[in-house]
């Protein structure tokens, strides 16, 4: 249950009473009426802007509306007080029983508390990672993988039907380069001396691939021209790299629902079908683009091309889709791929790219808008760079890749859970520092530790209670006298628990999984604050010597905290800690 939604419903009902009484005009739009936590917790439990947003359309003074609304709200048993502040804001304090009921609800619903039906009936495709199949995933891919996977889990939690998808870029020249690099390792496996030219892939990760190829074909490709082995090795090497990528993703706890090959777009009519769909809408034409802004390059030559009229759908310039020799541009298969997604019937598409793909945003949004007739929105999320540090120094080298840090390097250093949580402690479009020492530090400044420590503390309480013969199953804890949870520090924790369903919907609406990590840190902070208050005030301790009933009420609160932390960590793909080592 979303308590904020429930209280907004009460506000709307009260406004309708005012309409019925003639205190407000009929047909007011309540869309902008909100009930949310106040900016300053000292002002109350919730605040509503109802009077402020309705004053102008109602032709009334906002304080006048707020005072009349306050009187109606205070008549409800759930509202302890309603105070008008400033020009017409309304601060509410709720009855203690309402907060205590949240604890029982959490225990009754388990990790389902906070699940939303917001996305019910809507299908969403989340495409992420989509790295070229030319080597192991690097740390930049790691951030994209974590962000995409957490976002997919968040949307699932919010009721959407989610497909996790990886687009295999196996149709470009880079796959030929991969094949040639593997061929060099194949020659090495036969004892030949080789030299890696600029532009090839010299990483050690191709050594076992070259050896495996030798074991498979023997000397069949030795001293043979490219036309004999290039196509075969290209397929073999791509499969080997995708197996490597799948293993790396699995080590991070990421499993895709679907892999889509770029190659499948060529020679199958899919690109042609997508372009024809745009042509049928009058969006494909022959034309000449204007020269780039600023200084015209010396080699600039205006020439007629086949263009997509992307400016009709919000782009800055129209985009070429076919070269003068008849070959498709890089943009054409991207259009076809998204055409395929639209045709699969998704209601929302989300693409997660690295920061270097910023130039793709407008053209891809234009393409999807054109292909779907504006029906299917495309949200493109860019992930900024990750800077790695160790021992106060930049960490740049990889054992496998030689010239970059791989996903596996990071996971091997700190584990998948720490990697995933820390990657979500910043918004996706903000730069991220990843310090191997700090992410393992046991302090409040390390959010990974701080949240996990809160969960582990609850587990410790449960174990001690059980050792003392106190029943701690959720059914027993739900039946406890939760009215005993009356202290301000306990109420602060309960208020934070009540925010969870609202937070989930806000995060899902904005495609912002980092909000989950931020919330968990805040919840852990409130819990640790309550724990520490118990050091000075024995009445706040979760285990009350000789008082089973009171202990169970307080343990119920602790258990509710652990349930919500577990749900949040589940969205982030992190296993909750049972104890800290």
KOLMI-240254 format. One record per residue (C-alpha): x, y, z; residue in one letter. Coordinates in steps of 0.25 Angstrom, whole numbers, plus 5000, padded with zeros to 4 digits. Layout:
// residues N
XYZA ...
***
This chain:
// residues 581
500050005000X 500550144996X 500150225008X 500450355000X 499450314990X 498450275001X 498550415007X 498550484993X 497150414992X 496750465005X 497150605000X 496350584987X 495150534994X 495150665003X 495350754991X 494050684985X 493350714998X 493650854997X 493150854982X 491850794987X 491750904998X 491951014988X 493251054994X 494051014981X 493551024966X 493250894959X 494150824949X 495450864955X 496750784950X 497350714961X 498550664953X 499550754960X 499050724974X 500150654981X 500450594995X 501850574998X 502850575010X 503150725014X 504450785011X 504650795026X 504250675035X 503950775046X 502850825039X 502050695039X 501950565033X 501350605019X 501050725012X 500050765001X 500050874990X 498550864988X 498151004991X 499351064984X 499050994971X 497551014971X 497551154976X 497651224962X 496651134954X 495651144966X 495851294967X 496051284982X 497151324992X 498051194995X 498051215010X 496551215010X 496451085002X 497551025011X 496851065024X 495551005019X 496250875014X 496950865028X 495650865035X 495150745027X 496450665027X 496550675043X 495150615043X 495850485038X 496350385049X 497650365041X 498050515042X 498550565055X 498650715051X 498650795038X 499350935039X 499351045029X 500751095026X 501251215018X 500351255006X 499451135006X 500351005008X 499650905017X 500550815026X 499950685032X 500250605044X 499750465043X 499250375055X 500250285061X 499450165058X 499650195043X 501150185044X 501050055053X 500149995043X 501250005032X 502149915040X 500949805040X 500749825025X 502249805022X 502249675030X 500949635023X 501449665009X 502949625011X 503849674999X 502549704991X 502249825000X 502549934990X 502249864978X 501349944968X 500349914958X 500750044951X 501349974939X 500249874938X 499949834923X 501149904918X 502349834911X 503649904911X 504949864905X 506249904912X 507449894903X 508849904910X 510249864909X 510249834894X 511749834894X 512449794881X 512849644882X 514249674880X 514749654894X 514449644909X 513549754915X 514249874921X 513949954933X 513050054925X 512249934920X 512149894935X 511450024938X 510450004927X 510149864930X 509849894945X 509050014942X 508249934931X 508049814940X 507549894952X 506649984943X 506049854937X 505849794951X 505249924956X 504249934944X 503849784947X 503649824962X 502749934957X 501849844949X 502449854935X 502649734926X 504149744923X 505049684913X 506549704915X 507249704902X 508749704897X 508949754882X 510149684877X 510949774868X 511449664859X 511149724845X 512349834844X 513749834840X 514249814854X 513849664854X 514749654842X 515849714850X 515549614861X 515649504851X 517049544847X 517449564861X 517049424864X 517749374852X 519049434857X 518849354871X 518549234862X 519849244855X 520549264869X 519849134874X 520649074862X 521949124867X 521949244856X 522549384860X 521449484858X 521349634859X 520049714863X 519849834854X 519149954859X 517649934859X 517749794863X 517349734876X 518649684883X 518049654897X 518449514903X 516949484904X 517049434889X 518249334892X 517249224897X 516349254885X 517549234875X 517949104882X 516549054882X 516449084867X 517749004865X 517148884872X 515848894864X 516448914849X 517848874851X 518748934840X 517548954830X 517749104830X 519249114830X 519849194818X 518449214813X 517949344807X 516849424815X 515749374806X 515949234811X 515849264826X 515249404828X 513749364828X 513949234837X 514849304847X 513949424848X 512849334852X 513649254861X 514349374868X 513049444870X 512449324877X 513649314886X 513549454890X 512049444892X 512349324901X 513349414909X 512449534910X 511249444915X 512249384925X 512649524930X 511249564931X 510849444939X 512049474948X 511349614951X 509949544952X 509449594939X 508649504930X 507949544917X 506649504912X 507049524898X 508249534889X 507949604875X 509049594864X 509249714855X 509649604844X 508249554844X 507849694838X 508649674826X 508149594814X 506849564821X 506049684816X 505949744830X 506649874827X 505949884814X 504649864821X 504949974831X 505350074820X 504150044812X 503250074825X 503850204826X 503750224811X 502250194811X 502150314821X 502850404812X 504150414820X 505150354810X 505650444799X 506950474790X 507550604794X 508850684798X 509250714812X 509750854816X 511250854820X 511550834835X 511450964843X 512751044845X 513951024836X 513650944824X 514550824822X 515550824810X 514950694806X 513550744807X 512750704794X 511250724793X 510650604787X 509250544786X 508950434796X 507750354801X 507350424813X 506350404825X 505550524828X 505850514843X 505650664845X 504150644844X 504250564857X 505150654865X 506550634859X 507450754856X 507850704842X 507350594832X 508150464833X 508850384822X 508350244821X 509050194808X 510450224803X 510750264788X 511150124785X 509850064790X 510350014803X 509550044816X 510150144826X 510350104840X 508950174843X 508150084834X 508349954842X 508050034855X 506750074849X 506449934845X 506749884859X 505749984865X 504749954855X 504849804859X 504649844873X 503449934870X 502849824862X 502949724874X 501949814881X 502649884892X 502050004898X 503350064903X 504750054898X 505950084906X 507450084901X 508650094910X 509850154903X 511250204907X 511450354908X 512150344894X 510750314888X 510150454891X 510050484876X 509150364874X 508050414883X 507250504874X 507350424862X 506950294869X 505750364876X 505350424862X 505450284856X 504650214866X 503650334866X 503450314851X 503450164851X 502350164862X 501550284858X 501950344871X 501250234879X 502550174885X 503450264893X 504950234893X 505750274905X 507250274903X 508050274916X 509550304915X 510550254925X 511750344928X 513150294930X 513650224942X 515050264948X 515750144955X 516650164967X 517450074976X 518450114987X 518250264983X 518650244969X 517850224956X 517650074953X 517850054938X 518449924934X 517749794932X 518349654933X 517549604921X 517349724912X 518649784914X 518149924911X 516849944919X 516149894932X 515149784930X 513849754937X 514449634942X 515649704948X 514649794956X 513749674960X 514949594964X 515549704973X 514249744981X 513149644977X 511849664969X 511049724980X 511949834984X 512249864969X 510749874966X 510349954978X 511450054976X 511150074962X 509850124966X 510250224976X 510250324965X 509250364955X 509550294941X 509950424934X 510950474946X 512350434946X 512750324956X 513950304964X 514150154968X 515250144978X 515549994981X 515950024995X 514850114999X 513750024994X 514249915004X 514350015015X 513549985027X 512950125030X 511750215029X 512450285017X 512350145009X 510850135006X 511049985002X 511549955015X 510550045023X 509349975016X 509849835018X 510249865032X 508749905035X 508249775030X 509349695037X 508949765050X 507549725049X 507949575046X 508749585059X 507549635067X 506749515061X 507749415065X 507949465079X 506449465081X 506349325076X 507449285085X 506649345096X 505449275093X 504649385087X 503849355075X 504149445063X 503349385051X 502649495043X 501249445048X 501649455062X 502249595060X 501049645052X 500149615064X 501049685074X 500549815081X 501149915071X 500550035079X 501850025087X 502650075076X 502350225080X 503750285081X 504150395071X 505350315066X 504450185064X 503450275057X 504550335048X 504850185043X 503350155041X 503250285033X 504450245024X 503850105022X 502550175018X 503250245007X 503750125000X 502550094991X 502450244986X 503950244984X 503850114975X 502850184966X 503650314965X 504950234962X 504150154951X 503450274945X 504850334943X 505650214939X 506550244951X 507050124959X 508050204966X 506850254975X 506750124981X 508150124985X 507950264991X 506750224999X 507350095004X 508550185010X 507450275016X 506750165022X 507950105028X 508350235034X 507050245041X 507150105046X 508650125051X 508150255058X 507050175065X 508050065069X 509050165074X 507950235082X 507850105089X 509250115095X 508750235103X 507350195105X 507050055109X 505550065106X 505950075091X 506749945090X 506149835082X 506249735092X 505649765105X 506149685117X 504949605123X 503949665114X 503549575102X 502349655097X 503149785096X 504349715090X 503449655079X 502849795076X 504249855074X 504749735067X 503549755057X 504149885054X 505549835051X 505049725043X 504149815034X 505449895032X 506149765027X 505049735018X 505049865011X 506549865010X 506549725004X 505449774994X 506349894990X 507549814989X 506849704981X 506549814971X 507949854970X 508449714969X 509149704982X 509049594992X 508749645006X 509749615017X 509449525028X 510649565036X 511849655034X 513149595034X 
***
